[in-house]
Amino acid sequence: MARITASVYTSHVPAIGAALDQGKAGEPYWQPLFRGFDFSKQWLAEQRPDVVLLVYNDHATAFSLDFIPTFALGTAARYAPADEGYGARPVPEVLGDPELASHIAQSVIQDDFDLTLVNRMDVDHGLTVPLSLMCGQPRAWPFRVIPLAVNVVQYPAPSGRRCFQLGQAIRRAVDSFDAGLNVQIWGTGGMSHQLQGPRAGLINREWDQAWLDQLIDDPVACSQIPHIDYVREAGSEGIELVMWLIARGAMADVAGGARPVVKHRFYHVPASNTAVGHLILENP
């Protein structure tokens, strides 16, 4: 049977992708950030999954204000890197897994989640930057990817509780898939940042670290944090952190299994005007 073996959490700052693409990763400003992912690259090479279900938010690329799905699951065989106004990133095409994606869709929708199914879309930095951070700059991504786009751009955004519940439903779906697949789930976005208004540039280190502690140790309580707390403490874009709760909800301990092993934890500011958080949790 398929099994979720680990969850990975990381910010997806677009400037990180630009730094890699323009050969700036070795510059003093960027070196500390990329060093924080050295362990992660080695870990991923050793624990290479067959499929990654990658939770991210689209930045008005595949979806516009004309059409805003709350949860959109990619069911296509391939996804091209999106042109976000300055050309597509020079990264490999993303190959999907339509069979597993269709099974997850069937299972999760029967589990009372109303997903939007997307058979064709381009994927922006929200998805490709995490792949670059974890995989470097390969000629081809070393596993298949199922995109799960979450609306955290235009209110109303889903609650942390609902995202956590969706992660639980995804775990049940993967567990019921009749193939011996190693599946990882990645939650991306965040951490504290605000891109506009009087508080533009806000970074709250103390809140970020406390939130990471709670995500690891008490994910149920973490899922109960109301939207206003994210806005107040982590800035208007801090709401992206609810996407990490989808990945956390898919871990075995939430369903009564063993506590996950913290394989790596990293935090860095700034990257552009954003706090970068990163975490790897492994099911025993």
Secondary structure, DSSP 8 states (H G I E B T S, - for coil): --EEEEEEEE---HHHHHHHHTT-TTSTTTHHHHHTTHHHHHHHHHS--SEEEEEE---SSS--TT---SEEEE--SEE-B-B-SS-B-S---EE--HHHHHHHHHHHHHTT---EEESS--B-HHHHHHHHHHH-S-SS-SSEEEEEEE--SSSS---HHHHHHHHHHHHHHHHT-SS--EEEEEEE--SS---SSTTTT---HHHHHHHHHHHHH-HHHHHT--HHHHHHHH-GGGGGGHHHHHHHHTSGGGGT----EEEEEEEEEEETTEEEEEEEEE--
